[in-house]
Amino acid sequence: MHPTTKPMMILIAGPYRSGTNDNPTLIAQNLDRLESFASSVYNAGHIPMIGEWVALPLMKQAGSTKLGDAISEQYLYPVASRLLERCDAVLRIPGSSKGADQDVRIARERGLQVYLQLEDVPVIAQTPVSAH
């Protein structure tokens, strides 16, 4: 691993739909879990990215009415693939996920760094967290 001095855009990859049987409560919990890693990535001096942050609004605007419909399928995985054209690394969080495994495969094919635990993400700046 080479040291970095500039912020990386790091895609956080992990379960979103996997294991939920499309239960909206479980899906929301998975997104919350993905997002729980974002502040740590940010506080290490990087830019966190989650594919669903981009895909979900696009799916809605395209007319998707529920996760798994034909419209949503045109966005969910393809958005992550496009994001990986701009990301510098992937943080693969634990949990079974076909989509996250695909993100890791694409990242490795493109020569991007893949971190398998948060502690491996290099700290380049401590970003103070302000209380509101």
C-alpha positions, 0 to 999 in steps of 0.5 A, spaced: 500 500 500 502 506 497 501 512 502 496 517 499 496 525 501 490 527 497 483 525 499 481 519 495 473 517 493 472 511 497 466 507 495 463 503 501 460 496 498 456 491 502 449 488 503 443 493 501 438 488 498 442 481 500 438 477 505 432 482 506 427 478 501 426 486 499 423 487 506 423 495 506 425 495 514 431 490 513 433 494 506 433 501 510 437 497 516 442 495 511 443 502 508 444 505 515 449 500 516 453 502 509 452 509 511 455 508 518 462 507 515 461 514 511 463 518 517 469 514 519 472 514 511 470 522 511 474 523 518 480 519 515 480 525 510 477 522 504 470 522 500 465 517 502 461 514 496 455 509 496 452 507 490 445 507 493 446 515 494 446 516 487 442 510 484 436 511 488 434 518 486 435 516 479 431 510 480 425 514 483 426 520 477 426 514 472 419 512 474 421 506 479 415 504 483 419 498 487 426 495 488 427 490 484 422 492 478 425 493 471 427 500 472 430 499 478 435 494 475 437 499 470 440 503 475 442 499 482 448 495 479 450 500 473 451 506 477 456 503 482 460 500 476 460 508 473 462 510 480 468 506 480 470 509 474 471 515 478 473 512 485 480 511 487 478 505 492 473 500 495 471 499 502 468 492 502 464 491 509 462 485 511 456 481 509 454 477 503 452 481 497 453 479 490 453 487 488 458 488 493 462 482 490 461 485 483 464 492 486 470 489 488 471 484 482 471 491 478 475 495 482 481 490 482 480 489 475 481 496 474 487 496 479 483 500 485 485 499 492 480 494 496 480 495 503 477 489 507 476 493 514 476 500 516 482 500 519 486 499 513 484 506 510 489 510 510 488 517 515 491 523 511 487 528 515 483 528 522 477 532 520 474 535 526 467 533 528 463 539 530 456 538 534 450 542 532 
